């Protein structure tokens, strides 16, 4: 069936947003996010009022401008009796772009004039759209990834104008900034910095290894903060939701098919009830974080069909195509695998590559170096352990999984607390003996703790403790406040503000470059917490404000992430290909470099001091 339809819609008044959206299109196009065929459509519909008398089990609509065709179909349940009027509102980035009223009787819609209780359905249909209508749609609507557009349908009584039902469809153009290429690129570059620091350290360039590792770990921490933004239980604009999903790999959230099957079996076999949401998508309507929703997940049944809303960590799991009950074990599994791989690589390097006098020092103290590296791995993994281990205590997937969560959380806190205690003790002993906290006693055990202090200046040897406390408190609120997103964002705002003030005042890192990088990361993290506060709706800001802020969030973080990646690439390249990379780093005024130099001539070589 084909019908000719010539609507009388007015042009979309979105000129004030066009320059921003065009810039977003350019960034996304550079990343390969734009497909060949232009389209606008939706495949999900949710209710936007309580006690809605019209619900849809299945909904599909797609407009393709190349052939000016609109395809649509739906299947639903109605409890409305009598004549109605339909109001269609198009909202783009919170801006009311268009509104029109439709009389089903004038449109000769047999199923809707009048409406009667019972099932209402329409098989796949198509209609031709007049070419003049396509010209009224801004070109950015087809090129901006993750466009924040909503079509709202309100059904009212034709007699007393009383609203009877409200439905919302999130508009998509098939383009997204959630790209596997972004995830792989950021993961490879961040990891290459850690590997490069280990290589140059083993070659004897301790200062260079320290700087490269400090930068790489800071960038890794920034990626994890992006992933934590995705886990906050508030409504996120589509672009923010898609962008932050690119970084959940840094929290160990990576989908591998066979691994999900094993974890599904493990949860069930240890007394838990594994979710099967992804297997039931043909019978379940999943809605992603409606505005104002504060529950991490909610399931209701309407007209015999289950409607589930996900947000926060549950939303991250759904978008990653991982069952919620598998999420924690997926993250933990990759962390354990990371520990095993690092251990194996160090052992292989010790017994195969490290031959001759060049690596003689490494062969002599490699076991101590390995312990220091593993402590470093636990620092990198502390954000995911502090957030997801504690979150597991609230969802309780199975008794065995809970035991694993408690075990790894206590191990991480215990090891890092013990290491921090050792560092502070060594520093105080050094102050008593030599009046200089940067020159520690020449004890072999200090090689294990070098990564905790070498990135900081002499007076801030203790800064690892505030860093760990900062990470732990953020993880606590992410884990335990999933039922109230506003509590989360307020807490995150306070935490980020206090930490930003502290790092700006103390400037604890070893030189200006590291202080600049880490303070910049703190500034961006604070701004992100402000954006999350706006998204939470606590200020009741207009939809246009939330839409624009979402675009700003994406642009700001995309540019900043690019700058950080370029920084680590340049730093790593110089470290690997320069004949004397240590010459680039001047001797610091806290005598730390002389300490590292003296230590290299001690009985145990200086291999654990530079971070990997």
C-alpha positions as CSV (number, residue, x, y, z in Angstrom):
1,X,0.0,0.0,0.0
2,X,1.4,3.4,-0.9
3,X,-0.1,6.7,0.0
4,X,0.8,10.3,-1.0
5,X,1.1,12.6,2.0
6,X,1.8,16.4,1.8
7,X,2.1,17.8,5.3
8,X,1.9,21.5,6.1
9,X,4.7,21.6,8.7
10,X,6.7,24.8,9.1
11,X,10.5,24.9,8.8
12,X,12.3,23.8,12.0
13,X,13.6,26.9,13.8
14,X,16.9,25.5,14.9
15,X,19.4,28.0,13.5
16,X,20.8,28.7,16.9
17,X,22.0,25.1,17.3
18,X,23.2,24.6,13.7
19,X,26.7,25.8,14.2
20,X,27.3,23.6,17.2
21,X,25.7,20.5,15.5
22,X,27.7,21.1,12.4
23,X,30.9,21.0,14.4
24,X,29.7,17.8,16.1
25,X,29.0,16.3,12.7
26,X,32.6,17.2,11.6
27,X,34.1,15.4,14.7
28,X,31.9,12.4,14.2
29,X,32.6,12.2,10.5
30,X,36.3,12.2,11.2
31,X,35.7,9.3,13.6
32,X,33.8,7.3,11.0
33,X,30.4,7.5,12.8
34,X,28.4,8.6,9.8
35,X,26.8,5.9,7.6
36,X,26.1,6.2,3.9
37,X,22.3,6.2,3.9
38,X,20.5,9.1,5.5
39,X,17.5,8.3,7.7
40,X,15.4,9.3,10.7
41,X,13.5,6.8,12.7
42,X,12.6,5.1,15.9
43,X,11.9,1.5,17.0
44,X,10.9,2.1,20.6
45,X,8.0,4.0,22.2
46,X,7.4,4.7,25.9
47,X,4.6,6.2,27.9
48,X,5.1,9.7,29.2
49,X,2.1,10.0,31.6
50,X,0.7,7.9,34.4
51,X,-2.3,5.7,33.7
52,X,-1.9,6.0,30.0
53,X,-4.9,4.4,28.2
54,X,-2.9,3.6,25.1
55,X,0.3,1.4,25.1
56,X,2.3,0.0,22.3
57,X,4.0,-3.4,22.3
58,X,5.8,-2.9,19.0
59,X,6.6,0.3,17.1
60,X,8.6,1.2,14.0
61,X,8.9,4.3,11.9
62,X,11.7,5.3,9.5
63,X,12.0,8.2,7.0
64,X,14.6,8.0,4.2
65,X,15.0,11.3,2.3
66,X,16.8,9.7,-0.6
67,X,13.5,8.1,-1.8
68,X,11.2,10.4,0.2
69,X,9.5,7.4,1.9
70,X,8.1,7.0,5.4
71,X,7.6,3.4,6.6
72,X,5.7,2.7,9.8
73,X,4.0,-0.1,11.8
74,X,2.7,-0.6,15.3
75,X,0.9,-3.0,17.6
76,X,-0.7,-1.9,20.8
77,X,-3.6,-2.0,23.3
78,X,-6.2,0.7,23.8
79,X,-8.7,1.3,26.5
80,X,-10.0,4.6,25.0
81,X,-13.6,4.8,23.8
82,X,-14.8,7.6,21.5
83,X,-13.5,10.3,19.2
84,X,-10.0,11.7,20.0
85,X,-7.6,14.4,18.7
86,X,-3.9,13.7,18.4
87,X,-1.1,16.2,19.1
88,X,2.3,15.6,17.7
89,X,5.2,17.5,19.1
90,X,8.8,17.3,17.7
91,X,11.4,18.2,20.3
92,X,15.0,18.5,19.3
93,X,17.7,19.1,21.9
94,X,15.0,20.2,24.3
95,X,13.7,22.8,21.8
96,X,10.0,22.5,20.7
97,X,10.8,22.4,16.9
98,X,7.2,21.7,15.7
99,X,3.7,21.0,16.9
100,X,0.6,20.0,15.0
101,X,-2.8,18.6,15.8
102,X,-4.3,15.7,13.9
103,X,-8.0,14.8,13.7
104,X,-8.1,11.0,12.9
105,X,-11.6,11.5,11.4
106,X,-10.3,14.1,8.9
107,X,-7.4,11.9,8.1
108,X,-9.8,9.0,7.5
109,X,-7.9,6.7,9.9
110,X,-10.4,3.8,10.3
111,X,-8.8,2.4,13.5
112,X,-8.8,5.7,15.3
113,X,-12.1,7.3,14.4
114,X,-13.6,6.5,16.7
115,X,-11.2,4.6,19.0
116,X,-12.5,1.5,20.8
117,X,-11.0,-0.6,23.6
118,X,-9.0,-3.6,22.4
119,X,-5.9,-4.3,20.3
120,X,-4.9,-1.7,17.8
121,X,-2.4,-2.7,15.1
122,X,-1.1,-1.6,11.7
123,X,1.2,-3.8,9.5
124,X,4.2,-2.3,7.8
125,X,3.0,0.5,5.6
126,X,4.7,3.2,3.6
127,X,3.8,6.6,2.2
128,X,5.5,9.1,-0.1
129,X,6.5,12.4,1.5
130,X,6.4,15.5,-0.6
131,X,9.9,16.8,-1.6
132,X,9.2,20.2,-0.1
133,X,8.9,18.5,3.3
134,X,12.5,17.2,3.1
135,X,13.8,20.7,2.6
136,X,12.3,21.8,5.9
137,X,14.5,19.4,7.8
138,X,17.9,20.8,8.6
139,X,20.7,18.8,7.1
140,X,22.4,18.4,10.5
141,X,19.4,16.2,11.5
142,X,20.8,13.5,9.3
143,X,24.5,14.0,10.1
144,X,24.7,14.7,13.9
145,X,25.4,11.5,15.7
146,X,23.2,10.5,18.6
147,X,20.7,13.3,17.9
148,X,18.7,14.3,20.9
149,X,15.2,14.2,19.3
150,X,11.9,13.1,20.6
151,X,8.5,12.8,19.0
152,X,5.8,13.1,21.6
153,X,2.2,11.9,20.8
154,X,-0.6,13.1,23.0
155,X,-4.1,11.6,22.6
156,X,-6.9,13.7,24.1
157,X,-10.7,13.4,24.2
158,X,-12.4,15.3,21.4
159,X,-15.2,16.2,23.8
160,X,-13.5,17.6,26.9
161,X,-9.9,17.9,25.7
162,X,-8.8,15.7,28.6
163,X,-5.4,13.9,27.9
164,X,-6.0,10.2,27.7
165,X,-2.6,8.9,26.7
166,X,1.0,10.2,26.1
167,X,3.7,8.4,24.1
168,X,7.3,9.3,23.3
169,X,9.6,8.0,20.6
170,X,13.3,8.8,20.7
171,X,14.4,9.8,17.2
172,X,17.6,8.3,15.8
173,X,19.5,8.9,12.5
174,X,21.5,5.7,12.8
175,X,24.7,7.5,13.7
176,X,26.5,7.3,16.9
177,X,29.8,8.3,18.6
178,X,29.9,5.0,20.4
179,X,32.5,3.4,18.1
180,X,34.6,0.3,18.7
181,X,37.4,2.2,17.0
182,X,37.4,4.8,19.7
183,X,37.5,2.2,22.4
184,X,40.3,0.2,20.8
185,X,42.4,3.3,20.0
186,X,42.2,4.7,23.5
187,X,42.9,1.3,25.1
188,X,46.0,0.7,22.9
189,X,47.5,4.1,23.3
190,X,47.0,4.2,27.1
191,X,48.4,0.7,27.4
192,X,51.4,1.5,25.1
193,X,52.4,4.2,27.6
194,X,52.6,1.7,30.4
195,X,54.5,-0.7,28.3
196,X,56.9,2.0,27.1
197,X,57.6,3.1,30.7
198,X,58.6,-0.5,31.6
199,X,60.9,-0.8,28.6
200,X,62.8,2.4,29.1
201,X,63.1,1.7,32.8
202,X,64.7,-1.6,32.2
203,X,67.1,0.1,29.8
204,X,68.2,2.3,32.6
205,X,66.3,5.5,31.8
206,X,64.6,5.7,35.2
207,X,63.5,9.4,35.0
208,X,61.9,8.9,31.6
209,X,60.2,5.8,32.7
210,X,58.8,7.6,35.8
211,X,57.4,10.4,33.7
212,X,55.9,8.2,31.0
213,X,54.2,6.0,33.5
214,X,52.8,8.9,35.5
215,X,51.3,10.4,32.4
216,X,49.9,7.1,31.2
217,X,48.3,6.3,34.6
218,X,46.8,9.8,34.8
219,X,45.2,9.4,31.3
220,X,44.0,5.9,32.3
221,X,42.3,7.5,35.3
222,X,40.6,10.1,33.1
223,X,39.2,7.3,30.9
224,X,37.9,5.6,34.1
225,X,36.2,8.8,35.2
226,X,34.4,9.0,31.9
227,X,33.1,5.4,32.5
228,X,32.0,6.4,36.0
229,X,29.9,9.2,34.4
230,X,28.2,6.6,32.3
231,X,27.3,4.7,35.5
232,X,25.5,7.6,37.2
233,X,21.8,6.9,37.6
234,X,20.5,10.0,35.8
235,X,19.0,10.7,32.4
236,X,21.9,11.2,30.0
237,X,21.5,12.9,26.6
238,X,22.1,10.4,23.8
239,X,25.5,11.9,22.8
240,X,26.8,11.8,26.4
241,X,25.4,8.2,26.9
242,X,27.2,7.0,23.7
243,X,30.4,8.9,24.2
244,X,31.0,7.7,27.8
245,X,30.2,4.1,26.8
246,X,33.4,4.2,24.7
247,X,35.4,4.1,27.9
248,X,33.7,1.3,29.9
249,X,36.6,-0.9,28.7
250,X,38.8,0.8,31.3
251,X,36.5,-0.7,34.0
252,X,36.9,-4.2,32.5
253,X,33.5,-4.1,30.8
254,X,34.2,-5.9,27.6
255,X,31.9,-8.3,26.0
256,X,33.2,-11.7,24.8
257,X,30.5,-14.2,23.8
258,X,31.8,-17.4,25.3
259,X,32.8,-15.6,28.5
260,X,29.2,-14.4,28.9
261,X,28.0,-18.0,28.5
262,X,30.4,-19.2,31.2
263,X,29.5,-16.4,33.6
264,X,25.8,-17.1,33.0
265,X,26.3,-20.7,34.0
266,X,28.5,-19.7,37.0
267,X,25.9,-17.4,38.5
268,X,23.2,-20.0,38.1
269,X,25.3,-22.8,39.5
270,X,26.3,-20.9,42.6
271,X,22.7,-20.2,43.7
272,X,21.9,-17.0,41.7
273,X,19.3,-16.2,39.2
274,X,20.9,-15.1,35.9
275,X,19.2,-12.4,33.9
276,X,18.0,-13.2,30.3
277,X,17.0,-9.7,29.2
278,X,19.0,-9.7,26.1
279,X,17.5,-13.0,25.0
280,X,13.9,-11.7,25.5
281,X,14.1,-8.4,23.5
282,X,11.4,-9.7,21.2
283,X,8.9,-9.8,24.1
284,X,10.4,-7.0,26.3
285,X,10.4,-3.3,25.6
286,X,13.5,-1.8,27.1
287,X,13.5,1.9,27.8
288,X,16.8,3.7,28.6
289,X,16.5,6.1,31.5
290,X,13.4,8.2,31.2
291,X,13.6,11.8,32.6
292,X,13.0,11.9,36.2
293,X,13.5,8.2,36.8
294,X,15.6,7.5,39.8
295,X,15.5,3.7,39.9
296,X,18.4,1.7,38.6
297,X,16.0,-0.7,36.9
298,X,12.2,-1.0,36.8
299,X,9.9,-3.6,35.3
300,X,6.2,-3.3,34.7
301,X,3.7,-5.3,32.6
302,X,1.3,-3.5,30.3
303,X,-1.1,-5.3,28.0
304,X,0.8,-8.6,28.5
305,X,4.1,-7.1,27.5
306,X,6.9,-6.4,29.9
307,X,8.4,-2.9,30.0
308,X,11.9,-2.5,31.6
309,X,13.7,0.8,32.2
310,X,17.4,0.7,32.8
311,X,19.7,3.4,34.0
312,X,23.1,3.8,35.8
313,X,25.2,0.6,35.9
314,X,22.2,-1.4,34.5
315,X,22.2,0.9,31.5
316,X,25.9,0.4,31.0
317,X,25.4,-3.3,31.0
318,X,22.5,-3.2,28.5
319,X,24.4,-0.9,26.1
320,X,27.5,-3.2,26.3
321,X,25.2,-6.2,25.5
322,X,26.0,-7.8,28.8
323,X,23.4,-9.2,31.2
324,X,23.3,-7.2,34.4
325,X,24.1,-10.3,36.5
326,X,27.2,-10.9,34.4
327,X,28.6,-7.4,34.6
328,X,30.6,-7.6,37.9
329,X,32.1,-10.9,37.0
330,X,33.0,-9.6,33.5
331,X,34.9,-6.7,35.0
332,X,36.5,-8.8,37.7
333,X,37.5,-11.5,35.1
334,X,39.3,-9.0,33.0
335,X,41.1,-7.5,36.0
336,X,42.3,-11.0,37.1
337,X,43.3,-11.7,33.5
338,X,45.3,-8.4,33.4
339,X,47.1,-9.4,36.6
340,X,47.9,-12.8,35.1
341,X,49.1,-11.4,31.8
342,X,51.4,-8.8,33.4
343,X,52.9,-11.5,35.7
344,X,53.5,-13.8,32.7
345,X,55.1,-11.1,30.6
346,X,57.5,-10.1,33.3
347,X,58.4,-13.8,33.9
348,X,58.9,-14.4,30.1
349,X,61.0,-11.2,29.8
350,X,63.2,-12.4,32.8
351,X,63.9,-15.8,31.4
352,X,64.1,-15.1,27.6
353,X,64.8,-11.5,26.6
354,X,66.8,-10.2,29.6
355,X,70.2,-11.6,28.7
356,X,73.6,-10.1,28.9
357,X,74.9,-7.3,31.0
358,X,72.3,-4.8,29.7
359,X,69.6,-6.4,31.9
360,X,71.8,-7.8,34.6
361,X,70.3,-5.6,37.2
362,X,66.8,-6.6,36.2
363,X,67.6,-10.3,36.4
364,X,68.9,-9.8,39.9
365,X,65.9,-8.1,41.4
366,X,63.1,-9.1,39.0
367,X,60.9,-10.6,41.7
368,X,60.9,-7.4,43.7
369,X,60.1,-5.5,40.5
370,X,57.2,-7.8,39.8
371,X,55.7,-7.1,43.2
372,X,56.0,-3.3,42.6
373,X,54.3,-3.8,39.2
374,X,51.5,-5.8,40.7
375,X,50.9,-3.0,43.3
376,X,50.7,-0.6,40.3
377,X,48.1,-2.8,38.6
378,X,46.0,-2.7,41.7
379,X,46.2,1.1,41.7
380,X,45.0,1.1,38.0
381,X,42.2,-1.4,38.9
382,X,41.2,0.3,42.2
383,X,38.4,2.4,40.6
384,X,36.6,-0.6,39.1
385,X,37.1,-2.7,42.3
386,X,35.9,0.1,44.6
387,X,32.8,0.8,42.5
388,X,31.7,-2.6,41.2
389,X,32.7,-4.8,44.2
390,X,30.5,-2.5,46.4
391,X,27.8,-2.4,43.8
392,X,27.7,-6.2,43.8
393,X,26.8,-6.1,47.5
394,X,23.6,-4.3,46.6
395,X,22.5,-6.5,43.7
396,X,23.7,-9.9,45.1
397,X,23.9,-11.9,42.0
398,X,24.8,-15.1,43.9
399,X,26.5,-16.0,47.2
400,X,29.7,-17.0,45.5
401,X,29.9,-13.8,43.5
402,X,29.3,-11.8,46.7
403,X,32.2,-13.6,48.4
404,X,34.5,-12.8,45.4
405,X,33.4,-9.1,45.6
406,X,34.2,-8.9,49.3
407,X,37.5,-10.8,48.9
408,X,38.9,-8.6,46.0
409,X,37.7,-5.4,47.6
410,X,39.4,-6.2,50.9
411,X,42.6,-7.4,49.1
412,X,42.8,-4.2,47.1
413,X,42.2,-1.9,50.1
414,X,44.5,-3.9,52.3
415,X,47.4,-4.0,49.8
416,X,47.2,-0.3,48.9
417,X,46.8,0.7,52.5
418,X,49.8,-1.3,53.5
419,X,51.9,0.1,50.7
420,X,50.8,3.7,51.6
421,X,51.7,3.0,55.2
422,X,55.2,1.8,54.1
423,X,55.8,4.8,52.0
424,X,54.9,7.3,54.7
425,X,57.0,5.3,57.2
426,X,60.0,5.3,54.9
427,X,59.6,9.0,54.2
428,X,59.4,9.9,57.9
429,X,62.5,7.7,58.6
430,X,64.3,9.5,55.8
431,X,63.4,12.9,57.2
432,X,64.7,11.9,60.7
433,X,67.9,10.5,59.3
434,X,68.7,12.9,56.4
435,X,66.3,15.8,56.6
436,X,65.0,14.9,53.1
437,X,61.9,12.9,52.5
438,X,62.9,12.2,48.9
439,X,66.0,10.2,49.9
440,X,64.8,7.0,51.4
441,X,66.9,4.4,53.1
442,X,68.6,2.0,50.7
443,X,66.3,-0.9,51.7
444,X,65.4,-3.4,49.0
445,X,61.8,-3.4,50.1
446,X,61.5,0.2,49.1
447,X,61.7,-0.9,45.4
448,X,58.2,-2.2,45.8
449,X,56.8,1.2,46.9
450,X,58.6,3.4,44.5
451,X,55.6,3.8,42.2
452,X,53.6,5.4,45.1
453,X,56.0,8.3,45.6
454,X,58.1,8.8,42.5
455,X,55.4,10.7,40.6
456,X,55.1,13.3,43.5
457,X,57.4,16.0,44.7
458,X,59.4,15.8,47.9
459,X,56.8,17.5,50.1
460,X,53.9,15.5,48.8
461,X,55.1,11.9,49.3
462,X,51.8,11.2,51.1
463,X,49.6,12.2,48.2
464,X,48.8,8.7,47.2
465,X,46.6,8.5,50.3
466,X,44.3,11.4,49.3
467,X,44.2,9.9,45.7
468,X,43.0,6.5,47.0
469,X,40.5,8.1,49.4
470,X,39.1,10.2,46.5
471,X,38.7,7.1,44.3
472,X,37.1,5.1,47.1
473,X,34.5,7.7,48.0
474,X,33.5,8.1,44.4
475,X,33.1,4.4,44.1
476,X,31.0,4.3,47.3
477,X,28.5,6.8,45.9
478,X,28.4,5.2,42.4
479,X,27.8,1.8,44.0
480,X,25.3,2.5,46.9
481,X,23.3,5.4,45.4
482,X,22.1,3.8,42.2
483,X,18.5,4.2,43.5
484,X,18.9,8.0,43.7
485,X,20.8,9.7,40.9
486,X,20.5,13.2,42.4
487,X,22.3,12.0,45.6
488,X,25.1,10.7,43.3
489,X,25.6,13.8,41.3
490,X,25.5,16.1,44.3
491,X,28.1,13.9,46.1
492,X,30.3,13.8,43.0
493,X,30.1,17.6,42.6
494,X,31.3,18.1,46.2
495,X,34.1,15.4,45.9
496,X,35.4,16.8,42.6
497,X,35.3,20.4,43.9
498,X,37.3,19.5,47.0
499,X,39.8,17.5,45.1
500,X,40.2,20.2,42.5
501,X,40.9,22.8,45.2
502,X,43.4,20.5,46.9
503,X,45.4,19.8,43.7
504,X,45.4,23.4,42.6
505,X,46.7,24.5,46.0
506,X,49.2,21.7,46.8
507,X,50.3,20.8,43.2
508,X,51.7,17.5,44.4
509,X,53.2,16.1,41.2
510,X,56.9,16.1,40.5
511,X,57.0,18.8,37.8
512,X,55.0,21.4,36.0
513,X,54.0,19.2,33.1
514,X,52.5,16.5,35.4
515,X,50.8,19.1,37.5
516,X,49.3,20.7,34.4
517,X,48.0,17.4,33.1
518,X,46.5,16.3,36.4
519,X,45.0,19.6,37.3
520,X,43.4,19.8,33.8
521,X,41.9,16.4,34.3
522,X,40.5,17.5,37.7
523,X,39.0,20.6,36.0
524,X,37.3,18.5,33.3
525,X,36.1,16.1,35.9
526,X,34.6,18.9,38.0
527,X,32.9,20.4,34.9
528,X,31.5,16.9,34.1
529,X,30.0,16.7,37.6
530,X,28.3,20.1,37.0
531,X,26.9,18.8,33.7
532,X,25.6,15.6,35.4
533,X,23.9,17.9,38.0
534,X,22.1,19.7,35.2
535,X,21.1,16.3,33.5
536,X,19.6,15.2,36.8
537,X,16.9,17.8,36.5
538,X,17.5,19.2,40.0
539,X,17.5,22.7,38.6
540,X,14.5,22.0,36.4
541,X,16.4,23.6,33.5
542,X,14.5,23.9,30.2
543,X,15.0,21.0,27.8
544,X,17.0,23.2,25.4
545,X,19.5,23.9,28.2
546,X,20.0,20.1,28.9
547,X,20.3,19.5,25.2
548,X,23.0,22.1,24.6
549,X,24.9,21.0,27.7
550,X,24.9,17.5,26.4
551,X,26.5,18.7,23.2
552,X,29.0,20.7,25.1
553,X,29.9,17.7,27.3
554,X,30.7,15.6,24.2
555,X,32.7,18.3,22.4
556,X,34.7,19.2,25.5
557,X,35.6,15.7,26.5
558,X,36.3,14.6,22.9
559,X,38.8,17.5,22.4
560,X,40.4,16.9,25.8
561,X,40.7,13.2,25.2
562,X,42.4,13.9,21.9
563,X,44.9,16.2,23.5
564,X,45.7,13.6,26.2
565,X,46.2,10.9,23.5
566,X,48.5,13.2,21.5
567,X,50.5,13.9,24.7
568,X,51.1,10.3,25.6
569,X,52.0,9.4,21.9
570,X,54.6,12.2,21.8
571,X,56.0,11.3,25.2
572,X,56.1,7.6,24.4
573,X,57.7,8.2,21.0
574,X,60.4,10.4,22.5
575,X,61.1,7.9,25.3
576,X,61.5,5.0,22.9
577,X,63.4,6.6,20.0
578,X,65.6,9.2,21.7
579,X,69.2,8.2,22.3
580,X,69.2,9.9,25.7
581,X,65.6,10.5,26.8
582,X,66.6,11.4,30.4
583,X,68.2,14.6,29.1
584,X,64.7,16.0,28.5
585,X,63.8,15.9,32.2
586,X,65.8,18.4,34.3
587,X,66.9,17.4,37.8
588,X,64.1,18.3,40.2
589,X,64.8,20.5,43.2
590,X,63.7,17.8,45.7
591,X,66.8,15.7,45.0
592,X,64.6,12.7,43.9
593,X,66.6,12.1,40.8
594,X,69.8,11.9,42.8
595,X,68.2,9.4,45.1
596,X,67.2,7.3,42.1
597,X,70.8,7.5,40.7
598,X,72.4,6.6,44.0
599,X,70.0,3.7,44.5
600,X,70.9,2.3,41.1
601,X,74.4,1.7,42.5
602,X,73.1,0.1,45.7
603,X,73.1,-3.6,46.3
604,X,69.7,-4.0,44.7
605,X,69.2,-2.3,41.3
606,X,66.8,0.6,40.7
607,X,64.0,-1.2,38.8
608,X,61.0,-0.8,41.0
609,X,61.2,2.9,41.4
610,X,60.1,4.1,38.0
611,X,56.4,3.2,37.5
612,X,55.4,1.0,34.6
